[in-house]
């Protein structure tokens, strides 16, 4: 039962983070702000995903790796989204 509760909370958090990531473009007024908000959303999402992997010091490494990968992915997505809006 405890695993189901953890999974449910985790799923809700992921959905909330993704919804926030999608809505960041609505609140940002400049292209640079949009890029930054999307990148930050990627960092947070990656960190959360990484924190759910491994245990002990491996979990810490997975979290750090998740943050780095999420930031890079968020930056890539941000460039594509903002560039697409400009065209």
Phi and psi in degrees as a GROMACS rama.xvg file:
@    title "Ramachandran Plot"
@    xaxis  label "Phi"
@    yaxis  label "Psi"
@TYPE xy
-64.4206  -38.2639  UNK-2
-64.0904  -37.7367  UNK-3
-64.8107  -41.8233  UNK-4
-63.8459  -43.765  UNK-5
-62.1455  -43.22  UNK-6
-65.1203  -38.4383  UNK-7
-66.2392  -44.0766  UNK-8
-64.333  -42.8086  UNK-9
-61.5134  -42.5927  UNK-10
-64.4837  -42.4566  UNK-11
-62.4034  -40.2432  UNK-12
-65.8357  -41.2504  UNK-13
-62.9208  -44.3029  UNK-14
-62.4904  -42.6446  UNK-15
-62.5488  -44.2045  UNK-16
-64.0589  -42.3598  UNK-17
-65.7534  -40.3384  UNK-18
-63.0971  -41.959  UNK-19
-62.5191  -40.8041  UNK-20
-62.3408  -41.6591  UNK-21
-69.5389  -32.0974  UNK-22
-83.9373  -11.5712  UNK-23
-60.1521  -34.7087  UNK-24
-65.4031  -26.2568  UNK-25
-72.2519  -32.4906  UNK-26
-89.5408  -25.7908  UNK-27
-77.1368  139.394  UNK-28
-101.74  -24.3439  UNK-29
-113.627  160.03  UNK-30
-63.7794  -37.538  UNK-31
-65.7756  -39.7804  UNK-32
-65.1578  -39.6073  UNK-33
-62.011  -45.5398  UNK-34
-59.9218  -44.7589  UNK-35
-63.9515  -42.9897  UNK-36
-66.153  -41.494  UNK-37
-66.2783  -40.586  UNK-38
-63.4903  -43.8243  UNK-39
-62.5456  -40.7137  UNK-40
-60.3428  -38.9379  UNK-41
-65.6808  -39.3078  UNK-42
-62.81  -45.8109  UNK-43
-65.569  -44.8201  UNK-44
-62.8677  -42.8014  UNK-45
-64.4472  -40.4484  UNK-46
-64.0511  -41.504  UNK-47
-65.0804  -44.8274  UNK-48
-62.3827  -42.5382  UNK-49
-66.1849  -32.21  UNK-50
-70.7882  -14.6021  UNK-51
-91.6186  7.10558  UNK-52
-115.779  138.831  UNK-53
76.2932  -173.272  UNK-54
-151.457  158.187  UNK-55
63.6301  -137.043  UNK-56
-68.7189  -24.1106  UNK-57
-65.8215  -34.1175  UNK-58
-67.6299  -39.5888  UNK-59
-62.2787  -45.9629  UNK-60
-62.721  -41.1197  UNK-61
-64.5065  -37.9645  UNK-62
-65.4783  -45.7155  UNK-63
-61.9643  -44.5775  UNK-64
-62.8482  -40.5159  UNK-65
-61.9954  -40.9091  UNK-66
-63.8301  -46.5238  UNK-67
-62.9898  -47.0004  UNK-68
-64.8659  -40.5982  UNK-69
-63.837  -39.9798  UNK-70
-63.254  -44.2815  UNK-71
-64.6208  -44.8593  UNK-72
-65.3462  -41.8404  UNK-73
-61.719  -39.8533  UNK-74
-63.8166  -42.4106  UNK-75
-64.2158  -45.1926  UNK-76
-64.0497  -42.2656  UNK-77
-59.6839  -44.1025  UNK-78
-61.3339  -43.3292  UNK-79
-66.6799  -42.2123  UNK-80
-65.6538  -48.2091  UNK-81
-69.2606  -41.5766  UNK-82
-63.462  -37.2972  UNK-83
-65.8634  -37.7558  UNK-84
-67.441  -30.9705  UNK-85
-75.7293  -25.1642  UNK-86
